[in-house]
């Protein structure tokens, strides 16, 4: 896509610039030639008529009985008295001395009248042939203008392709870069033009900064994972040991269970945050029993469900198996179920599977339509009346995008919300094959 934008962007811009320059330049020359040809043609016609008038007067002076000379386009008349004028065409009669232009029967006629010694001389020139030649000249100018513009566009496009070839090659190499490629090949090459080399050098510097940033991020997340998982594991182990001690009261055991639940949730949030921070897989693809995965995800959330006296319904047959990532589905279900429990005070939460889609429906407060586009944004929370960091749904969205699942949400304020995850048909069809084999 980058190459396409550069190649058809810069090339067309250069070609259009050259074509526009030719349009303006050649167009201006064409207008000048058009005006000049019109003036030159008019001057030429007047010169022809004047020469013919001089010739007519000269012939008359040599032969006083000479009255007229008739040609196909150029005609001359000698008028001694009124009777002679009646012999000429009506549209020539009554013209005063001077230059005249007559339009008769769709024809342009130039007429020159002179009076010498009470004798009237008239020369009429039909300029249809001149107009035809002038029209041909103007058509030639127009065709030449179009041809020059077309040639300029083609030449500009070809030359621009040669000029931007290094840029398109650079774009191809940039497209092949991988963010985690530590041994990245430098983009700048010795045979590059100065301007392209500057661009390649800037991209190399930017690539190095990204590489160093990714390395620092990986080191940071690795350290965070190690430093936080160790105390979490210690707390969970201590809780198990304390719970195994005899003689503890139910009140103490309840507090130990709360500590264990909170620590487990902290571990899940840590794993989710690391998943958001890094593009990493959560496990391998395997046949997963959907009902079993849902029950595993909801198990640590049962205390909240019981405290709110909610009904939890699972309408999924035990033999429904889908080929997917178990840990990814578990993480997504945990966040969706926790979100449903947080925003539901009365009623039920129902999980169903059918036609390749897993849906979680609650009877909570619902979501306003204005908030739906922002629902999967990080740290977005529709209300501040419940606990949470606003990262649960973004985690679900990231998981769905990573594995090619499609997630949709339907909600109505005051009635509830339904989240629906649709798995690719390839996974569900493969799962049917597994069940049939079993």
C-alpha positions as CSV (number, residue, x, y, z in Angstrom):
1,X,0.0,0.0,0.0
2,X,2.9,2.4,0.8
3,X,4.5,1.7,-2.5
4,X,1.2,2.2,-4.3
5,X,0.7,5.6,-2.6
6,X,4.2,6.7,-3.4
7,X,4.3,5.4,-7.0
8,X,0.9,6.7,-8.0
9,X,1.1,9.7,-5.8
10,X,4.5,11.3,-6.7
11,X,4.5,10.1,-10.3
12,X,1.1,11.5,-10.9
13,X,1.9,14.7,-9.1
14,X,5.1,15.2,-11.2
15,X,3.3,14.3,-14.4
16,X,0.3,16.5,-13.6
17,X,2.7,19.4,-12.8
18,X,4.5,19.0,-16.1
19,X,1.2,18.7,-18.0
20,X,-0.3,21.7,-16.2
21,X,2.9,23.7,-17.1
22,X,2.5,22.7,-20.7
23,X,-1.2,23.5,-20.6
24,X,-0.5,27.1,-19.4
25,X,2.5,27.7,-21.6
26,X,1.3,26.2,-24.8
27,X,-2.2,27.5,-24.1
28,X,-0.8,31.0,-23.7
29,X,1.1,30.6,-26.9
30,X,-2.0,29.3,-28.7
31,X,-4.0,32.3,-27.6
32,X,-1.3,34.6,-28.8
33,X,-1.1,32.7,-32.1
34,X,-4.9,32.8,-32.4
35,X,-5.1,36.6,-31.9
36,X,-2.0,37.2,-34.1
37,X,-3.3,35.0,-36.9
38,X,-6.6,36.8,-36.8
39,X,-4.9,40.2,-37.0
40,X,-2.4,39.0,-39.7
41,X,-5.2,37.5,-41.7
42,X,-7.2,40.8,-41.5
43,X,-4.2,42.8,-42.6
44,X,-3.5,40.4,-45.4
45,X,-7.1,40.7,-46.7
46,X,-6.9,44.5,-46.6
47,X,-3.6,44.4,-48.5
48,X,-5.1,42.1,-51.2
49,X,-8.1,44.4,-51.6
50,X,-5.9,47.5,-51.7
51,X,-3.6,46.0,-54.3
52,X,-6.7,44.9,-56.4
53,X,-8.1,48.5,-56.0
54,X,-4.8,50.0,-57.3
55,X,-4.8,47.5,-60.2
56,X,-8.4,48.4,-61.0
57,X,-7.7,52.1,-61.1
58,X,-4.6,51.6,-63.1
59,X,-6.5,49.5,-65.7
60,X,-9.3,52.1,-65.9
61,X,-6.9,54.9,-66.5
62,X,-5.3,53.0,-69.3
63,X,-8.6,51.9,-70.8
64,X,-11.4,54.3,-70.0
65,X,-14.0,52.0,-71.3
66,X,-13.1,49.3,-68.7
67,X,-16.0,48.7,-66.4
68,X,-15.5,45.6,-64.3
69,X,-13.5,42.4,-63.7
70,X,-15.1,39.3,-62.3
71,X,-13.3,36.5,-60.4
72,X,-14.4,33.6,-58.2
73,X,-13.6,35.4,-55.0
74,X,-12.3,38.8,-56.0
75,X,-14.5,41.2,-58.0
76,X,-14.0,44.8,-59.1
77,X,-16.5,47.3,-60.4
78,X,-16.2,50.8,-62.1
79,X,-19.3,52.9,-61.7
80,X,-19.6,56.1,-63.8
81,X,-23.2,57.0,-63.0
82,X,-26.4,55.7,-61.3
83,X,-27.3,53.4,-64.1
84,X,-24.0,51.5,-63.7
85,X,-24.7,51.0,-60.0
86,X,-28.0,49.4,-60.8
87,X,-26.0,46.7,-62.7
88,X,-24.1,45.5,-59.6
89,X,-25.5,43.3,-56.8
90,X,-27.9,45.1,-54.5
91,X,-25.9,44.6,-51.4
92,X,-23.0,46.6,-52.9
93,X,-25.2,49.6,-53.8
94,X,-25.1,52.8,-51.9
95,X,-21.8,52.1,-50.2
96,X,-19.8,55.2,-49.3
97,X,-16.1,55.7,-49.9
98,X,-14.1,53.5,-47.5
99,X,-13.7,50.0,-46.1
100,X,-16.8,47.9,-45.5
101,X,-17.6,44.4,-44.2
102,X,-20.8,42.8,-45.4
103,X,-22.5,39.6,-44.3
104,X,-24.7,38.2,-47.0
105,X,-26.2,34.8,-47.4
106,X,-23.9,33.4,-44.6
107,X,-20.8,34.7,-46.3
108,X,-18.3,37.3,-45.2
109,X,-17.5,39.9,-47.8
110,X,-14.9,42.7,-47.5
111,X,-15.5,45.7,-49.7
112,X,-13.3,48.8,-50.5
113,X,-14.9,51.8,-52.2
114,X,-13.0,54.7,-53.7
115,X,-14.1,57.7,-55.8
116,X,-11.7,59.3,-58.2
117,X,-12.8,62.1,-60.6
118,X,-16.5,61.4,-59.9
119,X,-15.9,57.7,-60.9
120,X,-16.7,55.1,-58.2
121,X,-14.4,52.1,-57.9
122,X,-15.6,49.1,-55.8
123,X,-13.6,45.9,-55.0
124,X,-15.4,43.1,-53.2
125,X,-13.5,40.1,-51.7
126,X,-15.3,37.0,-50.5
127,X,-13.0,35.6,-47.8
128,X,-14.5,32.1,-47.4
129,X,-11.2,30.6,-48.5
130,X,-9.3,32.7,-46.0
131,X,-11.6,31.7,-43.2
132,X,-11.2,28.1,-44.1
133,X,-7.4,28.4,-44.0
134,X,-7.7,30.3,-40.7
135,X,-10.0,27.6,-39.2
136,X,-7.6,24.9,-40.3
137,X,-4.7,26.8,-38.6
138,X,-6.7,27.2,-35.4
139,X,-7.6,23.5,-35.4
140,X,-3.9,22.7,-35.9
141,X,-3.0,24.9,-33.0
142,X,-5.6,23.2,-30.8
143,X,-4.5,19.7,-31.8
144,X,-0.9,20.6,-31.3
145,X,-1.8,21.9,-27.8
146,X,-3.6,18.6,-26.9
147,X,-0.7,16.5,-28.4
148,X,1.9,18.5,-26.5
149,X,0.0,18.2,-23.2
150,X,-0.5,14.4,-23.7
151,X,3.2,13.9,-24.6
152,X,4.2,16.0,-21.6
153,X,2.1,13.9,-19.3
154,X,3.4,10.6,-20.6
155,X,7.0,11.9,-20.5
156,X,6.5,13.3,-17.0
157,X,5.0,10.1,-15.8
158,X,7.9,8.1,-17.1
159,X,10.5,10.5,-15.8
160,X,8.8,10.6,-12.4
161,X,8.8,6.8,-12.3
162,X,12.6,6.9,-12.8
163,X,13.0,9.6,-10.1
164,X,10.8,7.9,-7.5
165,X,12.1,4.4,-8.1
166,X,14.6,4.7,-5.2
167,X,11.7,5.8,-3.0
168,X,9.5,2.9,-4.0
169,X,12.4,0.5,-3.4
170,X,12.9,2.1,0.0
171,X,9.2,1.6,0.8
172,X,9.4,-2.1,-0.1
173,X,12.3,-2.6,2.3
174,X,10.5,-0.7,5.0
175,X,7.5,-2.9,4.5
176,X,9.6,-6.0,5.1
177,X,11.0,-4.7,8.4
178,X,9.9,-6.5,11.6
179,X,9.8,-4.6,14.9
180,X,11.6,-7.4,16.7
181,X,14.3,-7.8,14.1
182,X,17.5,-7.1,16.1
183,X,19.8,-7.8,13.1
184,X,17.9,-5.3,10.9
185,X,19.6,-4.5,7.6
186,X,20.3,-0.7,7.2
187,X,18.0,1.0,4.8
188,X,20.5,3.6,3.6
189,X,22.7,2.4,0.7
190,X,25.7,4.0,-1.0
191,X,24.2,4.4,-4.4
192,X,21.2,6.4,-3.2
193,X,20.5,10.0,-4.2
194,X,21.2,12.6,-1.5
195,X,17.5,13.3,-0.7
196,X,16.6,9.6,-0.6
197,X,19.7,8.8,1.5
198,X,18.5,11.4,4.0
199,X,15.1,9.8,4.2
200,X,16.7,6.3,4.6
201,X,19.0,7.6,7.3
202,X,16.1,9.1,9.2
203,X,14.2,5.8,9.0
204,X,17.3,3.9,10.2
205,X,17.6,6.1,13.2
206,X,13.8,5.7,13.9
207,X,14.1,1.9,13.5
208,X,17.0,1.8,16.0
209,X,15.0,3.8,18.5
210,X,12.1,1.5,18.1
211,X,14.4,-1.5,18.5
212,X,15.9,-0.1,21.7
213,X,12.5,0.8,23.0
214,X,11.2,-2.8,22.4
215,X,14.3,-4.2,24.0
216,X,13.7,-2.1,27.1
217,X,10.0,-3.0,27.2
218,X,10.8,-6.7,27.0
219,X,13.4,-6.4,29.7
220,X,10.9,-4.4,31.8
221,X,8.0,-6.8,31.4
222,X,10.3,-9.8,32.1
223,X,11.5,-8.2,35.3
224,X,8.0,-7.2,36.3
225,X,6.7,-10.7,35.6
226,X,9.5,-12.3,37.7
227,X,9.4,-9.7,40.6
228,X,5.6,-9.8,40.9
229,X,4.9,-13.5,40.3
230,X,7.4,-14.5,43.1
231,X,5.5,-12.8,45.9
232,X,2.1,-13.8,44.5
233,X,3.2,-17.4,44.5
234,X,4.6,-17.0,48.0
235,X,1.3,-15.6,49.2
236,X,-0.8,-18.3,47.6
237,X,1.5,-21.0,49.1
238,X,1.3,-19.4,52.5
239,X,-2.5,-19.3,52.2
240,X,-2.6,-23.0,51.4
241,X,-0.4,-23.8,54.3
242,X,-2.4,-21.7,56.7
243,X,-5.7,-23.2,55.5
244,X,-4.3,-26.6,56.2
245,X,-3.6,-25.7,59.8
246,X,-6.0,-27.4,62.2
247,X,-7.9,-25.5,64.9
248,X,-8.5,-22.4,62.8
249,X,-11.9,-20.8,63.2
250,X,-14.2,-20.3,60.3
251,X,-13.7,-16.6,60.5
252,X,-10.0,-16.9,60.0
253,X,-10.4,-19.4,57.2
254,X,-12.8,-17.0,55.5
255,X,-10.1,-14.3,55.7
256,X,-7.5,-16.6,54.3
257,X,-9.8,-17.5,51.5
258,X,-10.3,-13.8,50.7
259,X,-6.6,-13.2,50.7
260,X,-6.1,-16.2,48.3
261,X,-8.9,-15.0,46.0
262,X,-7.5,-11.4,45.9
263,X,-4.0,-12.8,45.2
264,X,-5.4,-15.0,42.4
265,X,-7.2,-12.1,40.9
266,X,-4.0,-10.0,41.2
267,X,-2.1,-12.7,39.3
268,X,-4.8,-12.8,36.6
269,X,-4.6,-9.0,36.2
270,X,-0.9,-9.2,36.0
271,X,-1.1,-11.7,33.2
272,X,-3.7,-9.6,31.4
273,X,-1.6,-6.5,31.7
274,X,1.5,-8.3,30.4
275,X,-0.7,-9.6,27.5
276,X,-1.8,-6.0,26.7
277,X,1.8,-4.8,26.9
278,X,3.3,-7.5,24.7
279,X,2.2,-9.2,21.5
280,X,2.4,-12.7,22.9
281,X,0.3,-15.9,22.7
282,X,-1.4,-17.2,25.8
283,X,-0.9,-20.9,24.9
284,X,-1.4,-23.5,22.2
285,X,-4.4,-24.4,20.0
286,X,-6.2,-27.5,21.3
287,X,-9.7,-28.9,21.5
288,X,-11.5,-27.1,24.3
289,X,-14.8,-28.1,26.0
290,X,-16.6,-24.8,26.1
291,X,-18.8,-25.6,29.2
292,X,-15.8,-26.8,31.2
293,X,-13.8,-23.6,30.3
294,X,-16.8,-21.5,31.3
295,X,-17.1,-23.3,34.7
296,X,-13.4,-22.9,35.3
297,X,-13.6,-19.2,34.6
298,X,-16.6,-18.5,36.8
299,X,-15.4,-20.6,39.8
300,X,-13.4,-17.8,41.5
301,X,-16.3,-15.4,40.9
302,X,-18.9,-17.4,42.6
303,X,-18.6,-15.5,45.9
304,X,-19.6,-12.3,44.2
305,X,-22.5,-14.1,42.4
306,X,-23.8,-15.5,45.7
307,X,-23.3,-12.2,47.5
308,X,-25.5,-10.4,44.9
309,X,-27.9,-13.4,44.8
310,X,-27.6,-13.6,41.0
311,X,-28.6,-16.7,39.0
312,X,-25.8,-18.1,36.8
313,X,-27.0,-20.2,33.9
314,X,-24.9,-22.2,31.5
315,X,-26.8,-23.4,28.4
316,X,-23.9,-25.3,26.8
317,X,-23.8,-29.1,26.2
318,X,-20.8,-30.8,27.8
319,X,-19.8,-32.3,24.5
320,X,-19.4,-29.0,22.7
321,X,-15.7,-28.8,21.8
322,X,-14.0,-26.0,19.7
323,X,-10.4,-26.0,18.5
324,X,-8.9,-22.9,20.1
325,X,-6.5,-21.5,22.8
326,X,-7.8,-22.6,26.2
327,X,-6.0,-20.0,28.2
328,X,-7.0,-17.2,25.8
329,X,-10.7,-18.3,26.1
330,X,-10.4,-18.6,29.9
331,X,-8.9,-15.1,30.1
332,X,-11.6,-13.6,27.8
333,X,-14.4,-15.4,29.7
334,X,-13.1,-14.3,33.1
335,X,-13.0,-10.7,32.1
336,X,-16.5,-10.8,30.5
337,X,-18.0,-12.6,33.4
338,X,-16.4,-10.3,35.9
339,X,-17.7,-7.3,33.9
340,X,-21.2,-8.8,33.9
341,X,-21.2,-9.4,37.6
342,X,-19.9,-5.9,38.4
343,X,-22.7,-4.2,36.4
344,X,-25.6,-6.6,37.4
345,X,-27.3,-6.1,40.8
346,X,-30.4,-8.4,40.3
347,X,-31.5,-11.0,37.8
348,X,-29.2,-13.5,36.0
349,X,-26.1,-14.0,33.9
350,X,-26.5,-16.6,31.1
351,X,-23.8,-18.1,29.0
352,X,-24.8,-19.9,25.8
353,X,-23.2,-21.4,22.7
354,X,-24.7,-22.0,19.3
355,X,-23.8,-21.7,15.6
356,X,-20.2,-21.0,16.4
357,X,-20.9,-18.1,18.8
358,X,-20.4,-17.9,22.6
359,X,-22.7,-15.3,24.2
360,X,-22.8,-13.8,27.8
361,X,-26.0,-12.1,28.7
362,X,-26.8,-10.2,31.8
363,X,-29.7,-8.2,33.2
364,X,-27.6,-5.4,34.4
365,X,-27.8,-1.6,34.0
366,X,-27.0,-1.7,30.3
367,X,-24.8,0.5,28.3
368,X,-25.8,3.8,26.6
369,X,-25.5,3.8,22.8
370,X,-23.0,6.7,22.9
371,X,-20.6,4.6,25.0
372,X,-20.6,1.5,22.7
373,X,-17.9,2.8,20.3
374,X,-15.7,3.5,23.4
375,X,-16.4,0.2,25.1
376,X,-13.1,-1.5,24.1
377,X,-10.9,1.5,24.7
378,X,-8.3,1.1,27.4
379,X,-9.2,2.5,30.8
380,X,-12.7,3.5,29.7
381,X,-15.4,3.0,32.3
382,X,-19.0,3.7,31.8
383,X,-19.5,4.4,35.5
384,X,-17.3,5.1,38.5
385,X,-19.7,3.4,40.9
386,X,-18.0,0.0,40.5
387,X,-14.5,-1.2,41.0
388,X,-12.1,-1.9,38.2
389,X,-9.4,-0.4,36.1
390,X,-11.2,-0.3,32.7
391,X,-8.9,-2.8,31.1
392,X,-11.0,-6.0,31.1
393,X,-12.8,-5.4,27.8
394,X,-9.7,-4.1,26.0
395,X,-8.0,-7.3,27.0
396,X,-10.9,-9.3,25.5
397,X,-10.8,-7.3,22.3
398,X,-7.0,-7.8,22.0
399,X,-7.4,-11.5,22.5
400,X,-10.2,-11.7,19.9
401,X,-8.2,-9.7,17.4
402,X,-5.1,-11.8,18.0
403,X,-6.9,-15.1,17.3
404,X,-9.3,-13.9,14.6
405,X,-12.4,-14.1,16.8
406,X,-15.2,-11.6,16.3
407,X,-16.8,-9.9,19.3
408,X,-20.0,-7.9,19.2
409,X,-22.1,-6.2,21.9
410,X,-25.8,-5.5,22.1
411,X,-27.1,-3.5,25.0
412,X,-30.2,-1.6,26.2
413,X,-30.2,0.7,29.2
414,X,-32.1,-0.7,32.1
415,X,-32.5,-4.2,30.6
416,X,-29.0,-5.7,30.1
417,X,-26.1,-6.4,27.8
418,X,-25.1,-9.3,25.6
419,X,-21.5,-9.9,24.5
420,X,-21.1,-12.4,21.7
421,X,-17.8,-14.0,20.6
422,X,-18.0,-15.7,17.1
423,X,-15.2,-18.2,16.3
424,X,-14.0,-18.7,12.7
425,X,-15.9,-21.3,10.9
426,X,-12.7,-23.3,10.3
427,X,-12.3,-23.8,14.0
428,X,-15.9,-24.9,14.6
429,X,-15.9,-27.2,11.6
430,X,-12.6,-28.8,12.8
431,X,-14.1,-29.2,16.2
432,X,-17.1,-31.2,14.7
433,X,-14.6,-33.5,13.0
434,X,-12.9,-34.1,16.4
435,X,-16.2,-35.0,18.0
436,X,-17.2,-37.3,15.2
437,X,-13.8,-39.1,15.5
438,X,-14.4,-39.5,19.2
